[in-house]
Amino acid sequence: MGELQFQSQYRARVKEHKPIILKTRDHDLLEVDEDVAYECLTIQAMSKQLGPKNDPPVRVFMVPLSTKLLKSIIDYCKFQVEWREFVHDNPSESQKAKLKAWDAQYEKLDFNSICDLLLAASYMDVPAMTKMLSKLASTRMPRGAKENRKDPKEHDKIDAAIGRSP
């Protein structure tokens, strides 16, 4: 989704990691650094399932997402890893502003693109991205969607009516 501001500082600090290859549903192969791929908890879990005995030099995972969506998720994860490396858990106000500016670029997306990306981020289990996109999607919902929401008491009544216990 754009140039990464902290790329040079991150590359100076990055350790040697095995690459992880992600194969998209479009049959494209994307090579991703292990730290970046592990921002996706789904990839992290799949890698742990292989275990250390079966840890090949290069790991390939099938991902049922389009190349475009997966690249967007990888860009987000890469920025998050690089940002954390750069700020060392104590961000200044200007660094916080850079993070907000990075997240703000998603505000330019249309509602359907936000929803597609939200579903993809949710599938890949990228908590920070899912949270950010959920907030953004909720502000962009069509008017009628918010009016149809029910409060918790109404949900309890519906559950009781269909025989589901709360």
LINHUCOR-V147981 format. One record per residue. N is the residue number from 1. OMEGA is omega in whole degrees, -180 to 180 (999 if undefined). BURIAL is # if it has 16 or more other C-alpha atoms within 10 Angstrom, else .. D_FIRST is the distance of its C-alpha to the first C-alpha in Angstrom with 1 decimal. Layout:
n=[N | N]
omega=[OMEGA | OMEGA]
burial=[BURIAL | BURIAL]
d_first=[D_FIRST | D_FIRST]
This chain:
n=[1 | 2 | 3 | 4 | 5 | 6 | 7 | 8 | 9 | 10 | 11 | 12 | 13 | 14 | 15 | 16 | 17 | 18 | 19 | 20 | 21 | 22 | 23 | 24 | 25 | 26 | 27 | 28 | 29 | 30 | 31 | 32 | 33 | 34 | 35 | 36 | 37 | 38 | 39 | 40 | 41 | 42 | 43 | 44 | 45 | 46 | 47 | 48 | 49 | 50 | 51 | 52 | 53 | 54 | 55 | 56 | 57 | 58 | 59 | 60 | 61 | 62 | 63 | 64 | 65 | 66 | 67 | 68 | 69 | 70 | 71 | 72 | 73 | 74 | 75 | 76 | 77 | 78 | 79 | 80 | 81 | 82 | 83 | 84 | 85 | 86 | 87 | 88 | 89 | 90 | 91 | 92 | 93 | 94 | 95 | 96 | 97 | 98 | 99 | 100 | 101 | 102 | 103 | 104 | 105 | 106 | 107 | 108 | 109 | 110 | 111 | 112 | 113 | 114 | 115 | 116 | 117 | 118 | 119 | 120 | 121 | 122 | 123 | 124 | 125 | 126 | 127 | 128 | 129 | 130 | 131 | 132 | 133 | 134 | 135 | 136 | 137 | 138 | 139 | 140 | 141 | 142 | 143 | 144 | 145 | 146 | 147 | 148 | 149 | 150 | 151 | 152 | 153 | 154 | 155 | 156 | 157 | 158 | 159 | 160 | 161 | 162 | 163 | 164 | 165 | 166]
omega=[179 | 180 | 179 | -176 | -171 | -171 | -176 | 179 | -179 | -177 | 179 | -177 | -171 | 179 | 176 | 177 | 175 | 177 | 173 | -180 | 177 | 179 | -177 | 178 | 175 | 179 | 174 | 178 | 179 | 178 | -175 | 175 | -178 | 180 | -179 | -179 | -178 | 169 | 175 | -175 | 176 | 178 | 179 | 180 | 179 | 180 | 179 | 179 | 177 | 180 | -177 | -179 | -177 | -175 | -179 | 180 | 177 | 179 | 180 | 179 | 175 | -180 | -176 | 179 | 175 | 179 | -178 | -180 | -178 | 177 | 178 | 179 | 179 | 177 | 179 | -179 | 179 | 179 | -179 | 180 | -179 | 180 | 179 | 178 | -175 | -174 | 178 | 175 | 179 | -175 | 174 | 179 | 180 | 178 | 176 | 178 | 177 | 178 | 178 | 178 | 177 | 180 | -177 | 180 | 177 | 179 | 179 | -178 | 176 | -174 | -179 | 178 | 177 | -180 | 178 | -180 | 178 | 178 | 179 | 179 | 178 | 178 | -179 | 178 | 175 | -171 | -177 | -180 | 179 | 180 | -179 | -179 | 177 | 178 | -179 | 180 | -178 | 178 | -177 | -178 | 175 | -174 | -176 | -177 | -180 | -179 | -179 | 180 | 180 | 177 | -177 | 179 | 178 | 177 | 178 | 178 | 179 | 178 | 179 | -179 | -179 | 175 | 178 | -180 | -178 | 999]
burial=[. | . | . | # | . | # | . | . | . | # | . | . | . | . | . | . | . | . | # | # | # | # | # | # | . | . | . | . | # | # | . | # | # | # | # | # | # | # | # | # | # | # | # | # | . | . | # | . | . | . | . | . | . | . | . | . | . | . | # | . | . | . | # | # | # | . | # | . | # | # | . | # | # | # | # | # | # | # | # | # | # | # | # | . | # | # | . | . | . | . | . | . | . | . | . | . | . | . | # | . | . | # | # | . | . | # | . | . | . | . | # | . | . | # | # | . | # | # | # | # | # | # | # | # | # | # | . | . | # | # | . | . | # | # | . | # | # | . | . | . | . | . | . | . | . | . | . | . | . | . | . | . | . | . | . | . | . | . | . | . | . | . | . | . | . | .]
d_first=[0.0 | 3.8 | 7.2 | 8.8 | 11.9 | 14.2 | 13.9 | 17.5 | 19.1 | 17.8 | 18.9 | 22.3 | 22.8 | 21.4 | 24.3 | 25.1 | 23.7 | 24.2 | 21.3 | 20.5 | 19.9 | 18.2 | 19.6 | 17.9 | 20.1 | 19.4 | 21.1 | 18.3 | 18.5 | 15.6 | 16.9 | 15.7 | 17.4 | 19.8 | 18.7 | 15.1 | 16.5 | 19.0 | 16.6 | 17.0 | 20.6 | 21.3 | 20.7 | 22.7 | 25.5 | 25.7 | 26.0 | 28.7 | 30.6 | 31.0 | 32.8 | 33.7 | 36.3 | 34.0 | 31.2 | 30.6 | 29.1 | 26.0 | 25.0 | 23.7 | 22.6 | 22.3 | 19.5 | 20.2 | 16.6 | 15.2 | 13.2 | 10.2 | 10.5 | 11.2 | 8.3 | 6.1 | 9.0 | 9.4 | 6.2 | 7.5 | 10.9 | 10.6 | 9.7 | 12.6 | 15.0 | 14.5 | 14.9 | 18.0 | 19.4 | 19.2 | 20.8 | 23.4 | 23.8 | 24.9 | 22.1 | 23.4 | 22.7 | 20.4 | 18.3 | 18.3 | 17.2 | 14.1 | 13.3 | 13.9 | 11.9 | 8.7 | 10.0 | 11.0 | 7.8 | 8.4 | 11.8 | 11.0 | 10.9 | 14.4 | 16.5 | 16.7 | 12.9 | 13.0 | 16.1 | 14.9 | 12.0 | 14.7 | 17.1 | 15.0 | 14.2 | 17.9 | 19.1 | 17.3 | 18.7 | 15.9 | 17.9 | 15.8 | 12.9 | 15.8 | 17.5 | 14.8 | 14.1 | 17.9 | 18.6 | 16.3 | 17.8 | 21.2 | 20.9 | 20.0 | 22.7 | 25.2 | 28.4 | 30.6 | 28.6 | 29.2 | 32.9 | 33.4 | 32.5 | 35.5 | 36.5 | 37.5 | 41.2 | 40.6 | 38.7 | 41.7 | 44.1 | 42.2 | 42.2 | 45.9 | 46.6 | 45.1 | 46.7 | 43.6 | 44.3 | 41.9]
